[in-house]
Amino acid sequence: MNPHTAPETLDELRRILGPHGLISSKEELRTYECDGLTNFRVIPSAVVLPDSTEQVQAVVRVCHRERIPFVARGSGTGLSGGALPVAGGIVICLARMKRILEVDLPNARVVVEPGVINLDVSGRVASANFFYAPDPSSQSVCSIGGNVAENSGGAHCLKYGFTTTHVLGLEVVLPDGSLVHFGGKTLDTPGYDLAGVFVGSEGTLGIATKITLRIVKRPECVRTLLAAFHSPTEAGAAVSGIIAAGMLPAAIEMMDNLAIQAAEAAVHANYPDCGGLLLVELDGPVAEVQALMVHVDEICRQYGAWEIRMAQSDVERALVWKGRKAAFAAMGRISPNYIVQDGVIPRTSLPQILSEIDQLSTETGLRVANVFHAGDGNLHPLVLYDRRIPGQEKAAERLSERILELCIEKGGSITGEHGVGEEKKHMMSKMFAEPDLDTMQRVRCAFDPLLLSNPTKVFPRTRLCGEKPGEYLPHPLELAGVAERF
């Protein structure tokens, strides 16, 4: 195979997809050279835009026959380089597969195609007082297929769980073009939990073309409280106090002063000007929510909250969350460049790690804004820098990696919901031993023995199927001159 897809192969793809289903001009291909992580850029040989499972199958069969690597892509909002193209490969963009195929309210199920936007699922069932719980900050633009690939979370996953909790069944095109079904429409199916294996596999096991989702009833009452603290450390201690009291809020979010400044500039959410801000949301029966809110108020004051206010209407509550969900994008208002990280720690380590991040910030001279899902210990530190200053970008990268190392040292993880992708694959060996990584790739080989599906992602080195520990086997794409050793 040539580093660039042969003209006759492009002609075959064009016949499969129709005249408007293939993009091959270099100018148009630049649109797909990266996802939300813009540090890495690769121009693919082509982009295909299938609008059915049958077209996806036909394209993947061509890729399998010609040994062409492919990367599935949704809306491109990912923050770890998971949808970064592979040199010499193609991008299979699923944006046209955006149909909601079935709404089964009596059984609380919805069947969707992968290009359906996250928020549109809740919009479709809102009139029946249902909603789809996983709510990434990009939920107004991110697609369900991408959510499945990354096992996306969101503010309300503390109580309701991540994407994997809400995926019951999957129709999947495997990397050889065959079609399989994992799970189903029931809460549990016999045999291995292959749906659970697929969710969060970051596009390395195949392409989901239909997804059966679980929706949930809207609670009777929802209340959102804002608590202002002098420091993020105090706010972090309050989070541990709330959870230790036996409560399970729908969400507990934290923002430090830098994050507040950015969100206020973008959204004008009327946040208090404080060192650390907690957003605590409770839902359920009215009497229960009212009683628990009194308890949350007491705990926040116990840990130093100097101002507490309650959102007084649905409009005010929506504005509070709009500010929180805009925080990442709003960072551009206070810094020309920034790195978004995504680590996890035990909740009880919050005060300590926030103090250590602050110390690292002082030592490096780089500002770090903190905005994250405090309830489940999912940190999102944003390392601010200016690329125009020599050496500052490298310093920011080293600082962001050091923060992930702190997460590992505390017994946490290098990712909570953004995935490993291209950005953090070199960190996997810091978290896992070689036998662990080898076992994970045995699973990958069972699905994709030719390693064509998003082949360069997740692992620091792609082990060839059949490769023994310590052995080196050249990858077929490497032999073809398409890629260096991954």
C-alpha positions as CSV (number, residue, x, y, z in Angstrom):
1,M,0.0,0.0,0.0
2,N,1.2,3.5,-0.8
3,P,1.4,6.2,1.9
4,H,-1.4,7.8,0.0
5,T,-4.5,5.9,-1.0
6,A,-4.3,4.9,-4.6
7,P,-6.6,6.7,-7.1
8,E,-8.4,3.4,-8.0
9,T,-9.2,2.9,-4.4
10,L,-10.6,6.4,-4.1
11,D,-12.7,5.7,-7.2
12,E,-14.1,2.6,-5.5
13,L,-14.9,4.6,-2.3
14,R,-16.7,7.2,-4.5
15,R,-18.8,4.5,-6.1
16,I,-19.8,3.2,-2.7
17,L,-20.6,6.6,-1.2
18,G,-21.8,8.7,-4.1
19,P,-20.3,11.9,-5.5
20,H,-20.8,13.8,-2.2
21,G,-19.6,11.1,0.1
22,L,-15.8,11.4,-0.4
23,I,-13.5,14.3,0.4
24,S,-10.0,14.1,-1.1
25,S,-8.8,17.7,-1.9
26,K,-6.0,18.8,0.4
27,E,-7.8,22.1,1.3
28,E,-11.0,20.3,2.5
29,L,-9.0,17.5,4.2
30,R,-7.5,20.1,6.6
31,T,-10.8,20.4,8.3
32,Y,-10.2,16.8,9.6
33,E,-6.5,17.1,10.5
34,C,-7.2,17.1,14.3
35,D,-9.9,17.0,16.9
36,G,-10.4,19.3,19.8
37,L,-6.7,18.7,20.7
38,T,-5.0,20.9,18.2
39,N,-1.4,20.1,19.2
40,F,-1.3,17.1,16.9
41,R,-2.2,17.4,13.2
42,V,-2.2,14.8,10.4
43,I,-3.8,15.3,7.0
44,P,-5.6,12.0,6.0
45,S,-5.5,10.6,2.5
46,A,-9.3,10.9,2.3
47,V,-12.4,11.4,4.4
48,V,-15.6,9.4,3.7
49,L,-19.1,10.3,4.8
50,P,-21.3,7.2,5.0
51,D,-25.0,7.6,5.8
52,S,-25.8,3.9,6.6
53,T,-24.4,0.8,8.2
54,E,-24.1,-0.8,4.8
55,Q,-21.9,2.0,3.6
56,V,-19.7,1.8,6.7
57,Q,-19.3,-1.9,6.1
58,A,-18.4,-1.5,2.4
59,V,-15.8,1.2,3.3
60,V,-14.2,-0.9,6.0
61,R,-14.1,-4.0,3.8
62,V,-12.1,-1.9,1.3
63,C,-9.7,-0.8,4.0
64,H,-9.3,-4.4,5.2
65,R,-8.6,-5.7,1.7
66,E,-6.1,-2.9,0.9
67,R,-4.6,-2.7,4.5
68,I,-5.6,0.9,4.8
69,P,-5.7,2.2,8.4
70,F,-8.9,4.1,9.3
71,V,-10.1,6.4,12.1
72,A,-13.8,6.8,13.0
73,R,-14.8,10.4,13.8
74,G,-17.9,12.1,15.1
75,S,-18.1,15.8,15.9
76,G,-14.4,16.0,16.5
77,T,-14.8,17.5,20.0
78,G,-12.5,15.0,21.7
79,L,-9.6,16.4,23.8
80,S,-7.0,13.6,23.7
81,G,-6.3,13.3,20.0
82,G,-8.5,10.2,19.7
83,A,-9.8,11.2,16.2
84,L,-6.4,12.3,14.9
85,P,-6.0,10.8,11.4
86,V,-3.3,8.2,10.7
87,A,-0.7,9.0,8.0
88,G,-1.8,7.3,4.8
89,G,-5.1,6.4,6.2
90,I,-8.7,7.6,5.9
91,V,-11.2,9.2,8.3
92,I,-14.7,7.6,8.4
93,C,-16.8,10.6,9.5
94,L,-20.2,9.5,10.9
95,A,-21.8,12.9,11.1
96,R,-24.4,12.1,8.5
97,M,-25.7,9.1,10.5
98,K,-27.8,11.3,12.8
99,R,-31.1,9.5,13.0
100,I,-33.0,8.7,16.2
101,L,-34.3,5.3,15.0
102,E,-36.6,4.3,17.9
103,V,-38.0,5.8,21.0
104,D,-39.4,3.2,23.5
105,L,-40.7,5.1,26.5
106,P,-42.4,2.2,28.3
107,N,-39.1,0.5,28.4
108,A,-37.0,3.7,28.8
109,R,-34.9,2.9,25.6
110,V,-33.8,5.0,22.7
111,V,-31.9,3.6,19.6
112,V,-29.7,6.1,17.8
113,E,-27.1,6.3,15.1
114,P,-23.6,7.4,16.1
115,G,-23.8,10.9,14.7
116,V,-26.8,11.9,16.9
117,I,-25.9,14.9,19.1
118,N,-25.9,14.1,22.8
119,L,-28.3,16.9,23.8
120,D,-30.7,15.9,21.0
121,V,-31.5,12.6,22.8
122,S,-32.8,14.5,25.9
123,G,-34.6,16.9,23.6
124,R,-36.4,14.1,21.9
125,V,-37.8,12.6,25.1
126,A,-38.2,15.8,27.2
127,S,-41.9,16.0,26.6
128,A,-42.4,12.7,28.4
129,N,-40.2,13.8,31.3
130,F,-37.3,11.6,30.4
131,F,-33.6,12.6,29.8
132,Y,-30.3,11.1,28.8
133,A,-28.0,11.4,31.8
134,P,-24.4,11.6,30.6
135,D,-23.8,15.3,29.9
136,P,-20.3,16.2,28.8
137,S,-19.5,19.9,28.7
138,S,-19.7,19.7,24.9
139,Q,-23.1,18.0,24.9
140,S,-24.7,20.5,22.6
141,V,-22.2,19.5,19.8
142,C,-20.6,16.1,20.7
143,S,-22.0,12.9,19.2
144,I,-23.2,9.7,20.9
145,G,-20.7,7.6,18.8
146,G,-17.8,9.7,20.2
147,N,-19.3,9.5,23.7
148,V,-19.3,5.7,23.4
149,A,-15.7,5.6,22.1
150,E,-14.4,7.6,25.0
151,N,-16.9,6.5,27.7
152,S,-17.7,10.2,28.2
153,G,-18.9,11.5,31.5
154,G,-20.1,14.9,32.6
155,A,-21.2,16.8,35.7
156,H,-24.2,14.6,36.5
157,C,-22.3,11.3,36.2
158,L,-21.5,11.3,40.0
159,K,-25.1,10.0,40.6
160,Y,-26.1,8.7,37.2
161,G,-22.9,7.1,35.9
162,F,-20.9,7.4,32.7
163,T,-21.8,6.5,29.2
164,T,-21.2,2.8,29.8
165,T,-24.0,2.8,32.4
166,H,-26.4,3.9,29.8
167,V,-25.4,1.8,26.8
168,L,-27.4,-1.4,26.6
169,G,-26.6,-2.6,23.1
170,L,-24.4,-1.9,20.1
171,E,-24.4,-2.7,16.4
172,V,-20.7,-2.7,15.5
173,V,-18.8,-3.0,12.2
174,L,-15.7,-4.9,13.0
175,P,-12.4,-4.0,11.3
176,D,-12.8,-6.7,8.7
177,G,-16.2,-5.3,7.7
178,S,-18.4,-7.9,9.4
179,L,-21.4,-6.9,11.5
180,V,-21.9,-8.0,15.1
181,H,-24.3,-7.1,17.9
182,F,-23.3,-6.7,21.5
183,G,-25.7,-6.5,24.4
184,G,-29.4,-5.8,23.6
185,K,-32.4,-4.0,24.9
186,T,-32.4,-5.6,28.3
187,L,-30.4,-4.5,31.4
188,D,-28.3,-7.7,31.3
189,T,-27.6,-10.2,28.6
190,P,-26.0,-13.7,28.9
191,G,-22.4,-14.2,28.0
192,Y,-19.4,-11.9,28.1
193,D,-20.1,-8.2,28.5
194,L,-18.8,-7.2,25.0
195,A,-20.7,-4.0,25.0
196,G,-18.8,-3.1,28.2
197,V,-15.5,-4.0,26.4
198,F,-16.4,-1.8,23.4
199,V,-17.5,1.3,25.3
200,G,-14.4,3.3,26.1
201,S,-12.2,1.4,23.6
202,E,-11.5,4.7,21.7
203,G,-12.2,3.4,18.2
204,T,-9.6,0.6,18.4
205,L,-12.1,-2.3,18.2
206,G,-14.4,-1.2,15.4
207,I,-17.2,1.3,14.6
208,A,-20.6,1.5,16.3
209,T,-23.4,2.1,13.8
210,K,-26.4,1.7,16.1
211,I,-26.5,2.3,19.9
212,T,-29.3,1.4,22.3
213,L,-29.4,3.9,25.1
214,R,-31.1,3.8,28.5
215,I,-33.0,7.0,29.4
216,V,-34.2,8.0,32.9
217,K,-37.2,9.8,34.4
218,R,-36.7,13.4,35.4
219,P,-36.8,13.8,39.2
220,E,-39.6,15.6,40.9
221,C,-37.3,18.3,42.2
222,V,-33.9,19.7,41.3
223,R,-32.1,22.3,43.3
224,T,-28.6,23.9,42.7
225,L,-26.5,25.5,45.4
226,L,-23.5,27.7,45.0
227,A,-21.0,27.9,47.9
228,A,-18.1,30.4,47.9
229,F,-14.8,29.6,49.7
230,H,-11.6,31.5,50.3
231,S,-9.6,28.7,48.6
232,P,-10.0,25.6,46.4
233,T,-8.5,23.6,49.3
234,E,-11.4,24.5,51.6
235,A,-13.9,23.7,48.8
236,G,-12.2,20.3,48.3
237,A,-12.5,19.5,52.0
238,A,-16.2,20.4,51.8
239,V,-16.6,17.9,49.0
240,S,-15.2,15.1,51.1
241,G,-17.5,16.2,54.0
242,I,-20.6,16.0,51.8
243,I,-19.8,12.5,50.5
244,A,-18.8,11.3,54.0
245,A,-22.2,12.4,55.3
246,G,-23.7,9.7,53.1
247,M,-25.3,12.0,50.5
248,L,-25.1,11.3,46.7
249,P,-25.7,14.6,44.9
250,A,-26.5,14.6,41.2
251,A,-23.4,16.7,40.8
252,I,-20.6,18.5,42.7
253,E,-18.5,20.8,40.6
254,M,-15.6,23.0,41.6
255,M,-14.1,26.1,40.0
256,D,-11.1,28.1,41.2
257,N,-10.7,31.9,40.7
258,L,-9.1,31.7,37.3
259,A,-11.9,29.4,36.0
260,I,-14.5,31.8,37.5
261,Q,-12.9,34.8,35.8
262,A,-12.9,33.1,32.4
263,A,-16.5,31.8,32.8
264,E,-17.8,35.2,33.9
265,A,-16.1,36.9,31.0
266,A,-17.8,34.5,28.6
267,V,-21.2,33.8,30.1
268,H,-21.9,36.4,32.9
269,A,-23.2,33.6,35.2
270,N,-23.0,36.0,38.2
271,Y,-20.6,33.7,40.2
272,P,-19.2,35.1,43.4
273,D,-15.6,36.3,43.2
274,C,-14.0,33.8,45.4
275,G,-11.0,31.5,45.6
276,G,-13.0,28.3,45.2
277,L,-16.6,27.8,44.1
278,L,-18.7,24.7,44.6
279,L,-21.8,23.9,42.5
280,V,-23.9,21.3,44.3
281,E,-27.0,19.9,42.7
282,L,-29.5,17.6,44.4
283,D,-32.5,15.9,42.8
284,G,-35.3,13.6,43.9
285,P,-38.5,14.0,45.9
286,V,-39.1,17.5,47.2
287,A,-39.0,16.7,50.9
288,E,-35.8,14.8,50.5
289,V,-34.0,17.5,48.5
290,Q,-35.1,20.2,50.9
291,A,-33.8,18.3,53.9
292,L,-30.5,17.4,52.2
293,M,-29.9,21.0,51.0
294,V,-30.0,22.1,54.6
295,H,-27.4,19.5,55.5
296,V,-25.2,20.6,52.5
297,D,-25.5,24.2,53.6
298,E,-24.3,23.3,57.1
299,I,-21.3,21.2,55.8
300,C,-20.2,24.0,53.5
301,R,-20.3,26.6,56.3
302,Q,-18.4,24.1,58.5
303,Y,-15.6,24.1,56.0
304,G,-15.4,27.8,55.5
305,A,-18.0,28.9,53.0
306,W,-18.6,32.6,53.4
307,E,-21.4,32.9,50.9
308,I,-24.1,30.4,49.9
309,R,-26.9,31.0,47.5
310,M,-29.5,28.9,45.8
311,A,-30.6,29.1,42.1
312,Q,-34.1,30.5,42.4
313,S,-35.5,29.4,39.0
314,D,-34.9,27.0,36.1
315,V,-33.5,29.9,34.1
316,E,-31.0,30.8,36.8
317,R,-30.0,27.2,37.3
318,A,-29.4,26.9,33.5
319,L,-27.2,30.0,33.6
320,V,-25.2,28.5,36.5
321,W,-24.5,25.4,34.4
322,K,-23.9,27.3,31.2
323,G,-21.0,29.1,33.0
324,R,-19.6,25.8,34.2
325,K,-19.9,24.0,30.8
326,A,-18.3,27.0,29.1
327,A,-15.2,27.1,31.3
328,F,-12.9,25.2,29.0
329,A,-13.6,27.3,25.9
330,A,-13.7,30.5,28.0
331,M,-10.1,30.0,29.0
332,G,-9.1,31.6,25.8
333,R,-10.3,34.9,27.2
334,I,-7.5,34.9,29.9
335,S,-4.7,33.0,28.1
336,P,-3.6,32.7,24.5
337,N,-2.9,29.0,24.9
338,Y,-3.7,26.3,27.4
339,I,-3.6,22.5,27.9
340,V,-6.6,20.7,29.3
341,Q,-5.8,17.7,31.4
342,D,-8.0,15.0,32.7
343,G,-6.9,13.0,35.7
344,V,-8.6,11.2,38.6
345,I,-7.8,11.0,42.3
346,P,-9.6,9.6,45.4
347,R,-11.9,12.4,46.7
348,T,-10.1,12.5,50.0
349,S,-6.9,13.5,48.2
350,L,-8.5,16.7,46.8
351,P,-7.2,19.2,49.3
352,Q,-3.7,17.8,49.1
353,I,-3.4,17.5,45.4
354,L,-4.8,21.0,44.9
355,S,-2.2,22.3,47.2
356,E,0.5,20.4,45.3
357,I,-0.7,21.8,41.9
358,D,-0.6,25.3,43.4
359,Q,3.0,24.7,44.5
360,L,4.0,23.4,41.0
361,S,2.3,26.4,39.4
362,T,4.4,28.7,41.7
363,E,7.6,26.8,40.9
364,T,7.1,26.9,37.1
365,G,5.7,30.4,36.9
366,L,2.7,29.0,34.9
367,R,-0.9,29.6,36.0
368,V,-3.1,26.6,36.4
369,A,-6.9,27.0,36.4
370,N,-8.9,24.2,38.1
371,V,-12.4,23.3,37.0
372,F,-13.6,19.7,37.5
373,H,-16.0,17.1,38.7
374,A,-15.1,17.2,42.3
375,G,-17.7,14.7,43.4
376,D,-15.9,11.8,41.7
377,G,-12.4,13.2,41.9
378,N,-12.1,13.9,38.1
379,L,-9.7,16.8,37.8
380,H,-9.5,19.1,34.8
381,P,-6.5,21.4,35.5
382,L,-5.9,23.8,32.7
383,V,-2.2,24.8,32.3
384,L,-2.1,28.3,30.8
385,Y,0.8,29.4,28.7
386,D,1.9,31.6,25.7
387,R,3.3,29.7,22.7
388,R,5.0,32.9,21.5
389,I,7.4,32.8,24.5
390,P,10.3,30.4,23.8
391,G,10.2,27.3,25.9
392,Q,6.9,28.0,27.6
393,E,4.9,25.4,25.6
394,K,7.3,22.6,26.6
395,A,7.2,23.8,30.2
396,A,3.4,23.6,30.1
397,E,3.5,20.1,28.7
398,R,5.9,19.0,31.4
399,L,3.7,20.5,34.1
400,S,0.6,18.9,32.8
401,E,2.4,15.5,32.8
402,R,3.6,16.1,36.3
403,I,0.0,16.6,37.4
404,L,-0.9,13.3,35.9
405,E,2.0,11.6,37.7
406,L,0.6,13.1,41.0
407,C,-2.7,11.5,40.2
408,I,-1.0,8.1,39.7
409,E,0.9,8.5,42.9
410,K,-2.4,9.2,44.8
411,G,-3.8,5.9,43.5
412,G,-5.8,7.6,40.7
413,S,-5.8,7.5,36.9
414,I,-4.4,9.5,33.9
415,T,-7.9,9.9,32.4
416,G,-11.4,10.1,33.7
417,E,-13.5,10.8,30.6
418,H,-11.3,12.4,27.8
419,G,-9.6,9.1,26.9
420,V,-5.9,8.3,26.3
421,G,-5.9,8.9,22.6
422,E,-2.6,10.2,21.1
423,E,-1.8,12.7,23.9
424,K,-1.4,10.4,26.8
425,K,-0.4,7.1,25.3
426,H,3.2,7.5,26.6
427,M,1.8,7.8,30.1
428,M,0.2,4.4,30.0
429,S,3.5,2.7,30.9
430,K,3.7,4.9,34.0
431,M,0.3,3.5,35.2
432,F,0.5,-0.1,33.9
433,A,3.2,-2.8,33.9
434,E,4.1,-4.5,30.6
435,P,2.1,-7.7,31.3
436,D,-1.0,-5.5,31.8
437,L,-0.5,-3.6,28.5
438,D,0.2,-6.9,26.8
439,T,-3.1,-8.4,28.1
440,M,-5.1,-5.3,26.9
441,Q,-3.6,-5.6,23.4
442,R,-4.5,-9.3,23.3
443,V,-8.1,-8.1,23.5
444,R,-7.4,-5.6,20.7
445,C,-6.0,-8.3,18.5
446,A,-9.1,-10.5,19.0
447,F,-11.1,-7.7,17.3
448,D,-8.6,-6.3,14.9
449,P,-5.7,-8.7,14.1
450,L,-4.4,-6.4,11.3
451,L,-4.5,-3.3,13.6
452,L,-6.2,-1.1,11.1
453,S,-8.8,0.5,13.4
454,N,-7.3,3.7,15.0
455,P,-4.0,1.8,15.2
456,T,-1.7,4.4,16.7
457,K,-3.7,5.4,19.8
458,V,-4.0,4.4,23.5
459,F,-0.8,2.3,23.8
460,P,2.8,3.6,24.0
461,R,3.8,0.9,21.5
462,T,1.5,-1.2,19.4
463,R,2.3,-4.8,19.9
464,L,1.7,-7.0,16.8
465,C,-0.8,-9.8,17.1
466,G,1.2,-12.9,17.8
467,E,4.2,-10.9,19.1
468,K,5.8,-12.4,22.1
469,P,7.0,-10.4,25.1
470,G,10.3,-8.7,24.3
471,E,10.0,-9.6,20.6
472,Y,9.9,-7.0,17.8
473,L,7.8,-7.6,14.8
474,P,7.4,-4.9,12.1
475,H,3.9,-3.6,11.6
476,P,2.5,-4.0,8.1
477,L,1.9,-0.3,7.8
478,E,5.5,0.3,8.9
479,L,6.8,-2.1,6.2
480,A,4.7,-0.2,3.6
481,G,6.3,3.1,4.6
482,V,3.0,4.5,5.9
483,A,4.0,4.9,9.5
484,E,7.0,4.7,11.8
485,R,6.9,2.3,14.7
486,F,4.0,3.3,16.8
